[in-house]
Amino acid sequence: MKRTISILVENEFGALARIAGLFSGRGYNIESLTVAPTLDDRLSRMTINAIGNERVIEQIIKQLNRLISVVKVKDITAEDPIHRCFALIKINLGKRNRDKINTMIRPYGGVILEMDDKFSIIQVASEEEKLLQLVNELSPYGIMEFASSGTLAIQKGKRVFKAS
């Protein structure tokens, strides 16, 4: 089962490497990992998607909590968080196909960032499954380049994931 783990970690050299090393050293697979500073410049927030049963995820969380740089860890899967991936896609469709492109990307919340006669660069922020659907729709036209973030997740409602 895919699990979403949120981690608050001190902004210090090597923290990301130690966390990734914990996963790889124990044979756990990370499907997606994102990390960025929080509003508190001393902390970064990591979102990790990993596959594992309840016992495996509990073990990962216990081991993460042992790391000195980790401030807080929580499996937010059961809280039905909002998930989004961000992607930039360069395709072989240019200005003559502007309406076609807009029609294809609009349902996915996509926008055109750049366009010339031969190509377009599209930005999409969507659920992973929808992003993959869009990639499948665009594939026949020739995807020249694809870059995406890992999954970001945040809890719904009043629940907040913070250090204290």
TINU-767853 format. One record per atom (N, C-alpha, C): atom name; y, z, x. Coordinates in Angstrom, 1 decimal, decimal comma, always signed. Atoms other than C-alpha are relative to their C-alpha. Layout:
<sites>
+----+--------+--------+--------+
!  a !      Y !      Z !      X !
+----+--------+--------+--------+
! CA !      Y !      Z !      X !
...
+----+--------+--------+--------+
</sites>
This chain:
<sites>
+----+--------+--------+--------+
!  a !      Y !      Z !      X !
+----+--------+--------+--------+
!  N !   -1,2 !   +0,0 !   +0,8 !
! CA !   +0,0 !   +0,0 !   +0,0 !
!  C !   +1,3 !   +0,0 !   +0,9 !
!  N !   -1,3 !   +0,1 !   -0,8 !
! CA !   +3,5 !   -0,9 !   +1,3 !
!  C !   +0,8 !   +1,3 !   -0,4 !
!  N !   -0,8 !   -1,2 !   +0,2 !
! CA !   +5,6 !   +2,2 !   +1,8 !
!  C !   +1,4 !   -0,2 !   +0,7 !
!  N !   -1,3 !   +0,1 !   -0,5 !
! CA !   +9,3 !   +2,6 !   +2,4 !
!  C !   +0,4 !   +1,4 !   +0,5 !
!  N !   -0,4 !   -1,2 !   -0,7 !
! CA !  +10,4 !   +5,3 !   +4,9 !
!  C !   +1,4 !   +0,0 !   +0,4 !
!  N !   -1,4 !   -0,1 !   -0,5 !
! CA !  +14,0 !   +6,3 !   +5,4 !
!  C !   +0,0 !   +1,1 !   +1,1 !
!  N !   -0,1 !   -1,0 !   -1,1 !
! CA !  +14,9 !   +8,1 !   +8,7 !
!  C !   +1,4 !   +0,1 !   +0,4 !
!  N !   -1,3 !   -0,2 !   -0,6 !
! CA !  +18,1 !   +9,6 !   +9,9 !
!  C !   -0,3 !   +0,4 !   +1,5 !
!  N !   +0,3 !   -0,3 !   -1,4 !
! CA !  +18,1 !   +9,6 !  +13,7 !
!  C !   +1,4 !   +0,1 !   +0,8 !
!  N !   -1,2 !   -0,2 !   -0,8 !
! CA !  +20,7 !  +10,7 !  +16,3 !
!  C !   +0,2 !   -1,3 !   +0,8 !
!  N !   -0,4 !   +1,2 !   -0,8 !
! CA !  +22,6 !   +7,8 !  +18,0 !
!  C !   -0,1 !   +0,3 !   +1,4 !
!  N !   +0,2 !   -0,2 !   -1,4 !
! CA !  +21,1 !   +8,1 !  +21,4 !
!  C !   -0,9 !   -1,1 !   +0,6 !
!  N !   +0,8 !   +1,0 !   -0,7 !
! CA !  +19,6 !   +5,8 !  +24,0 !
!  C !   -1,4 !   +0,3 !   -0,1 !
!  N !   +1,5 !   -0,1 !   +0,0 !
! CA !  +15,9 !   +5,1 !  +23,5 !
!  C !   -0,6 !   +0,6 !   -1,3 !
!  N !   +0,5 !   -0,6 !   +1,2 !
! CA !  +15,6 !   +6,7 !  +20,0 !
!  C !   -0,9 !   -1,1 !   -0,8 !
!  N !   +0,8 !   +1,0 !   +0,7 !
! CA !  +14,5 !   +3,4 !  +18,4 !
!  C !   -1,3 !   -0,3 !   +0,7 !
!  N !   +1,2 !   +0,3 !   -0,8 !
! CA !  +12,0 !   +2,7 !  +21,2 !
!  C !   -1,0 !   +1,1 !   -0,2 !
!  N !   +0,9 !   -1,1 !   +0,2 !
! CA !  +10,5 !   +6,1 !  +20,8 !
!  C !   -0,7 !   +0,0 !   -1,4 !
!  N !   +0,6 !   +0,1 !   +1,4 !
! CA !  +10,0 !   +5,6 !  +17,0 !
!  C !   -0,9 !   -1,2 !   -0,1 !
!  N !   +0,9 !   +1,2 !   +0,0 !
! CA !   +8,6 !   +2,1 !  +17,4 !
!  C !   -1,2 !   +0,3 !   +0,8 !
!  N !   +1,1 !   -0,3 !   -0,9 !
! CA !   +6,4 !   +3,4 !  +20,2 !
!  C !   -1,0 !   +0,9 !   -0,8 !
!  N !   +0,9 !   -0,9 !   +0,7 !
! CA !   +5,0 !   +6,1 !  +17,9 !
!  C !   -0,9 !   -0,8 !   -1,0 !
!  N !   +0,8 !   +0,9 !   +0,9 !
! CA !   +3,9 !   +3,4 !  +15,4 !
!  C !   -1,0 !   -0,8 !   +0,8 !
!  N !   +0,9 !   +0,9 !   -0,8 !
! CA !   +2,4 !   +1,1 !  +18,0 !
!  C !   -1,0 !   +0,7 !   +0,7 !
!  N !   +0,9 !   -0,8 !   -0,8 !
! CA !   +0,8 !   +3,8 !  +20,0 !
!  C !   -1,2 !   +0,5 !   -0,9 !
!  N !   +1,0 !   -0,5 !   +0,8 !
! CA !   -1,2 !   +4,9 !  +17,0 !
!  C !   -0,6 !   -1,1 !   -0,9 !
!  N !   +0,6 !   +1,1 !   +0,7 !
! CA !   -2,0 !   +1,4 !  +15,7 !
!  C !   +0,5 !   -0,2 !   -1,4 !
!  N !   -0,6 !   +0,2 !   +1,3 !
! CA !   +0,3 !   +1,5 !  +12,7 !
!  C !   +0,8 !   -1,2 !   +0,0 !
!  N !   -0,8 !   +1,2 !   +0,0 !
! CA !   +1,9 !   -1,7 !  +11,7 !
!  C !   +1,3 !   +0,1 !   -0,8 !
!  N !   -1,3 !   +0,1 !   +0,7 !
! CA !   +5,6 !   -2,0 !  +10,9 !
!  C !   +0,2 !   -1,3 !   -0,6 !
!  N !   -0,2 !   +1,3 !   +0,6 !
! CA !   +6,2 !   -4,8 !   +8,4 !
!  C !   +1,5 !   -0,3 !   +0,2 !
!  N !   -1,4 !   +0,3 !   -0,1 !
! CA !  +10,0 !   -4,4 !   +8,6 !
!  C !   +0,7 !   +1,3 !   +0,5 !
!  N !   -0,8 !   -1,1 !   -0,5 !
! CA !  +12,5 !   -2,2 !  +10,4 !
!  C !   +1,4 !   -0,4 !   +0,1 !
!  N !   -1,4 !   +0,3 !   -0,2 !
! CA !  +16,2 !   -2,1 !  +10,1 !
!  C !   +0,7 !   +1,3 !   +0,4 !
!  N !   -0,7 !   -1,2 !   -0,5 !
! CA !  +18,6 !   +0,3 !  +11,8 !
!  C !   +1,5 !   -0,3 !   +0,1 !
!  N !   -1,4 !   +0,2 !   -0,1 !
! CA !  +22,4 !   +0,7 !  +11,6 !
!  C !   +0,7 !   +1,4 !   -0,1 !
!  N !   -0,7 !   -1,2 !   +0,1 !
! CA !  +25,0 !   +3,4 !  +12,0 !
!  C !   +0,3 !   +0,4 !   -1,4 !
!  N !   -0,3 !   -0,6 !   +1,3 !
! CA !  +25,8 !   +5,7 !   +9,0 !
!  C !   +1,5 !   +0,2 !   +0,0 !
!  N !   -1,4 !   -0,4 !   +0,1 !
! CA !  +29,2 !   +6,9 !   +7,9 !
!  C !   +0,3 !   +1,1 !   +1,1 !
!  N !   -0,1 !   -1,0 !   -1,1 !
! CA !  +28,6 !   +9,8 !  +10,4 !
!  C !   -0,4 !   -0,7 !   +1,3 !
!  N !   +0,3 !   +0,8 !   -1,2 !
! CA !  +28,9 !   +8,0 !  +13,8 !
!  C !   -1,0 !   +0,7 !   +1,0 !
!  N !   +1,0 !   -0,6 !   -0,8 !
! CA !  +26,5 !  +10,5 !  +15,3 !
!  C !   -1,4 !   -0,4 !   -0,4 !
!  N !   +1,3 !   +0,3 !   +0,5 !
! CA !  +23,6 !   +9,2 !  +13,2 !
!  C !   -0,1 !   -1,5 !   -0,4 !
!  N !   +0,3 !   +1,3 !   +0,5 !
! CA !  +21,9 !   +6,0 !  +12,4 !
!  C !   -1,1 !   +0,2 !   -1,1 !
!  N !   +1,0 !   +0,0 !   +1,0 !
! CA !  +19,7 !   +5,2 !   +9,4 !
!  C !   -1,0 !   -1,1 !   +0,2 !
!  N !   +1,1 !   +0,9 !   -0,2 !
! CA !  +16,4 !   +3,5 !   +9,8 !
!  C !   -0,7 !   -0,2 !   -1,3 !
!  N !   +0,8 !   +0,2 !   +1,1 !
! CA !  +14,5 !   +1,9 !   +7,0 !
!  C !   -1,3 !   -0,8 !   +0,5 !
!  N !   +1,3 !   +0,5 !   -0,5 !
! CA !  +10,8 !   +1,2 !   +7,8 !
!  C !   -0,9 !   -0,3 !   -1,2 !
!  N !   +1,0 !   +0,4 !   +1,0 !
! CA !   +8,4 !   -0,7 !   +5,6 !
!  C !   -1,3 !   +0,0 !   +0,8 !
!  N !   +1,3 !   +0,0 !   -0,7 !
! CA !   +4,8 !   +0,1 !   +6,7 !
!  C !   -1,1 !   +0,0 !   -1,1 !
!  N !   +1,2 !   +0,0 !   +0,9 !
! CA !   +1,4 !   -0,4 !   +5,1 !
!  C !   -0,9 !   +1,2 !   +0,4 !
!  N !   +0,9 !   -1,1 !   -0,2 !
! CA !   -0,8 !   +2,6 !   +4,7 !
!  C !   -0,3 !   +0,8 !   -1,2 !
!  N !   +0,3 !   -0,8 !   +1,2 !
! CA !   -2,5 !   +4,9 !   +2,3 !
!  C !   +0,8 !   +1,3 !   +0,2 !
!  N !   -0,7 !   -1,3 !   +0,0 !
! CA !   -1,1 !   +8,4 !   +1,5 !
!  C !   -0,2 !   +0,8 !   +1,3 !
!  N !   +0,4 !   -0,8 !   -1,2 !
! CA !   -2,9 !  +10,1 !   +4,4 !
!  C !   +0,7 !   -0,6 !   +1,2 !
!  N !   -0,6 !   +0,6 !   -1,2 !
! CA !   -1,6 !   +7,6 !   +7,0 !
!  C !   +1,5 !   +0,2 !   +0,0 !
!  N !   -1,5 !   -0,2 !   +0,1 !
! CA !   +2,0 !   +7,8 !   +5,7 !
!  C !   +0,4 !   +1,5 !   +0,3 !
!  N !   -0,3 !   -1,4 !   -0,3 !
! CA !   +1,9 !  +11,6 !   +5,7 !
!  C !   -0,1 !   +0,3 !   +1,5 !
!  N !   +0,2 !   -0,2 !   -1,4 !
! CA !   +0,6 !  +11,5 !   +9,3 !
!  C !   +1,2 !   -0,6 !   +0,8 !
!  N !   -1,1 !   +0,6 !   -0,6 !
! CA !   +3,4 !   +9,1 !  +10,3 !
!  C !   +1,3 !   +0,9 !   -0,1 !
!  N !   -1,2 !   -0,9 !   +0,3 !
! CA !   +6,1 !  +11,4 !   +8,7 !
!  C !   -0,1 !   +1,2 !   +0,8 !
!  N !   +0,1 !   -1,2 !   -0,9 !
! CA !   +4,7 !  +14,5 !  +10,5 !
!  C !   +0,3 !   -0,3 !   +1,4 !
!  N !   -0,3 !   +0,3 !   -1,4 !
! CA !   +4,8 !  +12,7 !  +13,8 !
!  C !   +1,4 !   -0,4 !   +0,2 !
!  N !   -1,5 !   +0,3 !   -0,1 !
! CA !   +8,3 !  +11,3 !  +13,2 !
!  C !   +0,8 !   +1,3 !   +0,0 !
!  N !   -0,7 !   -1,3 !   +0,0 !
! CA !   +9,5 !  +14,9 !  +12,4 !
!  C !   -0,1 !   +0,7 !   +1,3 !
!  N !   +0,1 !   -0,7 !   -1,3 !
! CA !   +8,3 !  +16,0 !  +15,8 !
!  C !   +0,9 !   -0,6 !   +1,1 !
!  N !   -0,9 !   +0,6 !   -1,0 !
! CA !  +10,6 !  +13,6 !  +17,6 !
!  C !   +1,3 !   +0,7 !   +0,0 !
!  N !   -1,2 !   -0,8 !   -0,1 !
! CA !  +13,7 !  +15,4 !  +18,9 !
!  C !   +1,2 !   -0,7 !   -0,7 !
!  N !   -1,1 !   +0,7 !   +0,5 !
! CA !  +16,1 !  +12,7 !  +17,9 !
!  C !   +0,0 !   -0,3 !   -1,5 !
!  N !   +0,1 !   +0,2 !   +1,4 !
! CA !  +14,9 !  +12,5 !  +14,3 !
!  C !   +0,6 !   +1,2 !   -0,8 !
!  N !   -0,7 !   -1,1 !   +0,8 !
! CA !  +17,1 !  +14,5 !  +11,9 !
!  C !   -0,7 !   +0,2 !   -1,4 !
!  N !   +0,6 !   -0,1 !   +1,3 !
! CA !  +15,4 !  +13,7 !   +8,6 !
!  C !   -0,9 !   -1,2 !   -0,2 !
!  N !   +0,9 !   +1,1 !   +0,4 !
! CA !  +12,5 !  +11,6 !   +7,3 !
!  C !   -0,5 !   +0,2 !   -1,4 !
!  N !   +0,5 !   -0,1 !   +1,3 !
! CA !  +11,5 !  +10,8 !   +3,8 !
!  C !   -0,7 !   -1,4 !   -0,5 !
!  N !   +0,7 !   +1,2 !   +0,6 !
! CA !   +9,0 !   +8,4 !   +2,1 !
!  C !   +0,7 !   -0,1 !   -1,4 !
!  N !   -0,7 !   +0,1 !   +1,3 !
! CA !  +11,2 !   +7,1 !   -0,8 !
!  C !   -0,7 !   -1,0 !   -0,9 !
!  N !   +0,7 !   +1,0 !   +0,8 !
! CA !   +8,6 !   +4,7 !   -2,2 !
!  C !   -0,2 !   +0,4 !   -1,4 !
!  N !   +0,2 !   -0,4 !   +1,4 !
! CA !   +7,8 !   +6,8 !   -5,3 !
!  C !   +1,3 !   +0,2 !   -0,8 !
!  N !   -1,3 !   -0,1 !   +0,7 !
! CA !  +11,5 !   +7,0 !   -6,1 !
!  C !   +0,5 !   -1,3 !   -0,5 !
!  N !   -0,4 !   +1,4 !   +0,5 !
! CA !  +11,6 !   +3,3 !   -7,0 !
!  C !   +1,4 !   -0,4 !   +0,6 !
!  N !   -1,3 !   +0,3 !   -0,6 !
! CA !  +14,4 !   +2,5 !   -4,5 !
!  C !   +0,3 !   -1,5 !   -0,3 !
!  N !   -0,4 !   +1,4 !   +0,0 !
! CA !  +16,4 !   -0,7 !   -4,6 !
!  C !   -0,2 !   -0,6 !   +1,4 !
!  N !   +0,3 !   +0,6 !   -1,3 !
! CA !  +15,2 !   -3,0 !   -1,8 !
!  C !   +0,8 !   -1,4 !   +0,0 !
!  N !   -0,6 !   +1,3 !   -0,2 !
! CA !  +17,1 !   -6,0 !   -0,4 !
!  C !   -0,2 !   -0,4 !   +1,5 !
!  N !   +0,1 !   +0,7 !   -1,3 !
! CA !  +16,7 !   -8,4 !   +2,5 !
!  C !   +1,2 !   -0,9 !   +0,1 !
!  N !   -1,1 !   +0,9 !   -0,2 !
! CA !  +19,5 !  -10,4 !   +4,0 !
!  C !   -0,5 !   -1,2 !   +0,8 !
!  N !   +0,4 !   +1,2 !   -0,7 !
! CA !  +19,0 !  -14,0 !   +5,2 !
!  C !   +1,1 !   -1,0 !   +0,2 !
!  N !   -0,8 !   +1,2 !   -0,3 !
! CA !  +20,8 !  -16,9 !   +6,8 !
!  C !   -0,9 !   -1,1 !   +0,1 !
!  N !   +0,9 !   +1,2 !   +0,0 !
! CA !  +19,2 !  -20,3 !   +6,2 !
!  C !   +0,8 !   -1,2 !   +0,2 !
!  N !   -0,7 !   +1,3 !   -0,3 !
! CA !  +20,3 !  -23,6 !   +7,7 !
!  C !   -1,0 !   -1,1 !   -0,5 !
!  N !   +0,8 !   +1,0 !   +0,6 !
! CA !  +19,0 !  -26,6 !   +5,7 !
!  C !   +0,6 !   -1,4 !   +0,2 !
!  N !   -0,4 !   +1,4 !   -0,2 !
! CA !  +19,1 !  -30,4 !   +6,0 !
!  C !   +0,6 !   -0,6 !   -1,3 !
!  N !   -0,7 !   +0,6 !   +1,2 !
! CA !  +21,3 !  -30,9 !   +2,9 !
!  C !   +1,5 !   +0,3 !   +0,3 !
!  N !   -1,4 !   -0,1 !   -0,3 !
! CA !  +25,0 !  -31,6 !   +3,3 !
!  C !   +0,9 !   -0,1 !   -1,2 !
!  N !   -1,0 !   +0,0 !   +1,1 !
! CA !  +28,1 !  -32,1 !   +1,2 !
!  C !   -0,4 !   -0,8 !   -1,2 !
!  N !   +0,4 !   +0,9 !   +1,2 !
! CA !  +26,6 !  -34,9 !   -1,0 !
!  C !   -0,9 !   +0,8 !   -0,9 !
!  N !   +1,0 !   -0,8 !   +0,8 !
! CA !  +24,1 !  -32,3 !   -2,2 !
!  C !   +0,6 !   +1,4 !   -0,4 !
!  N !   -0,6 !   -1,3 !   +0,2 !
! CA !  +26,6 !  -29,4 !   -2,8 !
!  C !   -0,5 !   +0,6 !   -1,4 !
!  N !   +0,4 !   -0,5 !   +1,4 !
! CA !  +25,8 !  -29,2 !   -6,6 !
!  C !   -1,5 !   +0,4 !   +0,0 !
!  N !   +1,5 !   -0,3 !   +0,0 !
! CA !  +22,0 !  -29,3 !   -6,0 !
!  C !   -0,2 !   +1,3 !   +0,7 !
!  N !   +0,1 !   -1,2 !   -0,7 !
! CA !  +22,3 !  -26,6 !   -3,4 !
!  C !   +0,4 !   +1,3 !   -0,8 !
!  N !   -0,5 !   -1,2 !   +0,8 !
! CA !  +24,4 !  -24,3 !   -5,6 !
!  C !   -0,9 !   +0,3 !   -1,1 !
!  N !   +0,9 !   -0,2 !   +1,1 !
! CA !  +22,0 !  -24,8 !   -8,5 !
!  C !   -1,2 !   +0,7 !   +0,5 !
!  N !   +1,2 !   -0,6 !   -0,5 !
! CA !  +19,1 !  -23,8 !   -6,3 !
!  C !   +0,2 !   +1,4 !   +0,5 !
!  N !   -0,2 !   -1,3 !   -0,6 !
! CA !  +20,6 !  -20,8 !   -4,6 !
!  C !   +0,7 !   +1,1 !   -1,0 !
!  N !   -0,7 !   -0,9 !   +0,9 !
! CA !  +22,7 !  -19,3 !   -7,5 !
!  C !   -1,0 !   +1,1 !   -0,6 !
!  N !   +0,8 !   -1,1 !   +0,6 !
! CA !  +19,7 !  -17,5 !   -9,2 !
!  C !   -0,4 !   +1,1 !   +1,0 !
!  N !   +0,4 !   -0,9 !   -1,1 !
! CA !  +19,0 !  -15,8 !   -5,8 !
!  C !   +1,2 !   +0,7 !   +0,6 !
!  N !   -1,2 !   -0,6 !   -0,5 !
! CA !  +22,6 !  -14,7 !   -5,3 !
!  C !   +0,5 !   -0,6 !   +1,3 !
!  N !   -0,4 !   +0,7 !   -1,2 !
! CA !  +23,1 !  -17,2 !   -2,5 !
!  C !   +1,4 !   -0,6 !   +0,0 !
!  N !   -1,2 !   +0,7 !   -0,2 !
! CA !  +26,3 !  -18,6 !   -1,2 !
!  C !   +0,0 !   -0,9 !   +1,2 !
!  N !   -0,1 !   +0,9 !   -1,1 !
! CA !  +27,2 !  -21,5 !   +1,0 !
!  C !   +1,0 !   +0,5 !   +1,0 !
!  N !   -0,9 !   -0,5 !   -0,9 !
! CA !  +28,8 !  -20,3 !   +4,2 !
!  C !   +0,7 !   -1,1 !   +0,8 !
!  N !   -0,5 !   +1,1 !   -0,7 !
! CA !  +29,2 !  -23,6 !   +6,0 !
!  C !   -0,7 !   -1,3 !   -0,4 !
!  N !   +0,6 !   +1,2 !   +0,4 !
! CA !  +28,6 !  -27,2 !   +5,2 !
!  C !   +0,7 !   -1,2 !   +0,7 !
!  N !   -0,5 !   +1,2 !   -0,4 !
! CA !  +29,0 !  -30,6 !   +6,7 !
!  C !   -0,8 !   -1,1 !   -0,6 !
!  N !   +0,7 !   +1,2 !   +0,6 !
! CA !  +27,6 !  -34,1 !   +6,0 !
!  C !   -1,5 !   +0,1 !   +0,0 !
!  N !   +1,5 !   +0,0 !   -0,2 !
! CA !  +24,1 !  -33,3 !   +7,2 !
!  C !   -0,7 !   +1,4 !   -0,2 !
!  N !   +0,6 !   -1,3 !   +0,1 !
! CA !  +23,5 !  -29,5 !   +6,9 !
!  C !   +0,8 !   +0,9 !   -0,7 !
!  N !   -0,7 !   -1,1 !   +0,6 !
! CA !  +24,4 !  -26,3 !   +5,1 !
!  C !   -0,6 !   +1,3 !   +0,5 !
!  N !   +0,4 !   -1,3 !   -0,3 !
! CA !  +24,2 !  -22,7 !   +6,0 !
!  C !   +0,2 !   +0,9 !   -1,2 !
!  N !   +0,0 !   -0,8 !   +1,2 !
! CA !  +23,3 !  -20,4 !   +3,2 !
!  C !   -0,2 !   +1,5 !   +0,3 !
!  N !   +0,2 !   -1,4 !   -0,1 !
! CA !  +23,6 !  -16,6 !   +2,9 !
!  C !   -0,7 !   +0,5 !   -1,3 !
!  N !   +0,7 !   -0,5 !   +1,2 !
! CA !  +21,2 !  -14,7 !   +0,6 !
!  C !   -0,3 !   +1,5 !   +0,2 !
!  N !   +0,4 !   -1,4 !   +0,0 !
! CA !  +20,8 !  -11,0 !   -0,2 !
!  C !   -0,8 !   +0,2 !   -1,2 !
!  N !   +0,9 !   +0,0 !   +1,2 !
! CA !  +17,8 !  -10,5 !   -2,4 !
!  C !   -1,3 !   +0,8 !   +0,3 !
!  N !   +1,3 !   -0,7 !   -0,2 !
! CA !  +14,4 !   -8,8 !   -2,9 !
!  C !   -0,8 !   -1,0 !   +0,9 !
!  N !   +0,8 !   +0,8 !   -1,0 !
! CA !  +11,9 !  -10,0 !   -0,3 !
!  C !   -0,8 !   -1,1 !   -0,8 !
!  N !   +0,8 !   +1,0 !   +0,8 !
! CA !   +9,7 !  -11,8 !   -3,0 !
!  C !   +0,9 !   -1,1 !   -0,4 !
!  N !   -0,9 !   +1,0 !   +0,4 !
! CA !  +12,7 !  -13,7 !   -4,3 !
!  C !   +0,5 !   -0,8 !   +1,2 !
!  N !   -0,4 !   +0,7 !   -1,2 !
! CA !  +13,8 !  -14,6 !   -0,8 !
!  C !   -1,1 !   -1,0 !   +0,4 !
!  N !   +1,1 !   +0,9 !   -0,4 !
! CA !  +10,4 !  -16,1 !   -0,1 !
!  C !   -0,1 !   -1,1 !   -1,0 !
!  N !   -0,1 !   +1,0 !   +1,0 !
! CA !  +10,6 !  -18,0 !   -3,4 !
!  C !   +1,0 !   -1,1 !   +0,3 !
!  N !   -1,1 !   +0,9 !   -0,4 !
! CA !  +13,9 !  -19,5 !   -2,3 !
!  C !   -0,4 !   -0,9 !   +1,2 !
!  N !   +0,4 !   +0,8 !   -1,2 !
! CA !  +12,5 !  -20,5 !   +1,1 !
!  C !   -1,0 !   -1,1 !   -0,4 !
!  N !   +1,0 !   +1,0 !   +0,5 !
! CA !   +9,6 !  -22,3 !   -0,7 !
!  C !   +0,7 !   -1,1 !   -0,7 !
!  N !   -0,8 !   +1,1 !   +0,7 !
! CA !  +12,1 !  -24,2 !   -2,9 !
!  C !   +0,8 !   -0,8 !   +1,0 !
!  N !   -0,8 !   +0,8 !   -0,9 !
! CA !  +14,2 !  -25,2 !   +0,1 !
!  C !   -0,8 !   -0,7 !   +1,1 !
!  N !   +0,8 !   +0,6 !   -1,0 !
! CA !  +11,3 !  -26,1 !   +2,4 !
!  C !   -0,1 !   -1,5 !   -0,1 !
!  N !   +0,1 !   +1,5 !   +0,0 !
! CA !  +10,9 !  -29,7 !   +1,1 !
!  C !   +1,2 !   -0,7 !   +0,5 !
!  N !   -1,3 !   +0,6 !   -0,5 !
! CA !  +14,5 !  -30,4 !   +2,2 !
!  C !   +0,2 !   +0,2 !   +1,5 !
!  N !   -0,1 !   -0,2 !   -1,4 !
! CA !  +13,9 !  -29,2 !   +5,7 !
!  C !   +0,8 !   +1,2 !   +0,4 !
!  N !   -0,7 !   -1,2 !   -0,5 !
! CA !  +14,8 !  -25,7 !   +6,9 !
!  C !   +0,0 !   -0,2 !   +1,5 !
!  N !   -0,2 !   +0,2 !   -1,4 !
! CA !  +16,3 !  -26,1 !  +10,3 !
!  C !   -0,1 !   +1,3 !   +0,8 !
!  N !   +0,0 !   -1,3 !   -0,6 !
! CA !  +16,7 !  -22,4 !  +11,0 !
!  C !   +0,0 !   +1,1 !   -1,0 !
!  N !   +0,1 !   -1,1 !   +1,0 !
! CA !  +15,9 !  -19,1 !   +9,3 !
!  C !   +0,2 !   +1,3 !   +0,8 !
!  N !   -0,1 !   -1,3 !   -0,6 !
! CA !  +17,1 !  -15,6 !  +10,3 !
!  C !   +0,1 !   +1,0 !   -1,2 !
!  N !   -0,1 !   -1,0 !   +1,0 !
! CA !  +16,5 !  -12,5 !   +8,2 !
!  C !   +0,0 !   +1,4 !   +0,5 !
!  N !   +0,0 !   -1,4 !   -0,3 !
! CA !  +17,0 !   -8,8 !   +8,3 !
!  C !   -1,3 !   +0,6 !   -0,5 !
!  N !   +1,1 !   -0,7 !   +0,6 !
! CA !  +14,3 !   -6,3 !   +7,6 !
!  C !   +0,5 !   +0,5 !   -1,4 !
!  N !   -0,3 !   -0,5 !   +1,3 !
! CA !  +14,3 !   -4,6 !   +4,2 !
!  C !   +1,0 !   +1,2 !   +0,1 !
!  N !   -0,9 !   -1,2 !   +0,2 !
! CA !  +17,2 !   -2,2 !   +3,3 !
!  C !   -0,5 !   +0,6 !   -1,3 !
!  N !   +0,3 !   -0,7 !   +1,2 !
! CA !  +16,5 !   +0,4 !   +0,7 !
!  C !   +0,9 !   +1,2 !   -0,2 !
!  N !   -0,8 !   -1,1 !   +0,4 !
! CA !  +18,5 !   +3,0 !   -1,2 !
!  C !   -0,6 !   +0,5 !   -1,3 !
!  N !   +0,5 !   -0,6 !   +1,2 !
! CA !  +17,5 !   +5,5 !   -3,8 !
!  C !   +0,9 !   -0,3 !   -1,2 !
!  N !   -0,8 !   +0,2 !   +1,2 !
! CA !  +18,6 !   +4,9 !   -7,4 !
!  C !   +0,6 !   +1,3 !   -0,4 !
!  N !   -0,6 !   -1,1 !   +0,6 !
! CA !  +20,8 !   +7,2 !   -9,3 !
!  C !   +0,7 !   +0,9 !   +0,9 !
!  N !   -0,8 !   -1,0 !   -0,7 !
! CA !  +22,3 !  +10,4 !   -8,0 !
!  C !   -0,7 !   +0,5 !   +1,3 !
!  N !   +0,7 !   -0,5 !   -1,2 !
! CA !  +19,6 !  +11,0 !   -5,3 !
!  C !   +0,7 !   -0,6 !   +1,2 !
!  N !   -0,7 !   +0,4 !   -1,2 !
! CA !  +21,1 !  +10,8 !   -1,8 !
!  C !   -0,8 !   +0,4 !   +1,2 !
!  N !   +0,8 !   -0,3 !   -1,3 !
! CA !  +19,4 !  +10,6 !   +1,6 !
!  C !   +1,1 !   +0,3 !   +1,1 !
!  N !   -0,9 !   -0,4 !   -1,1 !
! CA !  +21,6 !  +12,5 !   +4,1 !
!  C !   -0,5 !   +1,2 !   +0,7 !
!  N !   +0,5 !   -1,1 !   -1,0 !
! CA !  +21,3 !  +15,0 !   +6,9 !
!  C !   +0,0 !   +1,4 !   -0,6 !
!  N !   +0,1 !   -1,4 !   +0,6 !
! CA !  +22,2 !  +18,1 !   +4,9 !
!  C !   +0,3 !   +0,0 !   -1,5 !
+----+--------+--------+--------+
</sites>
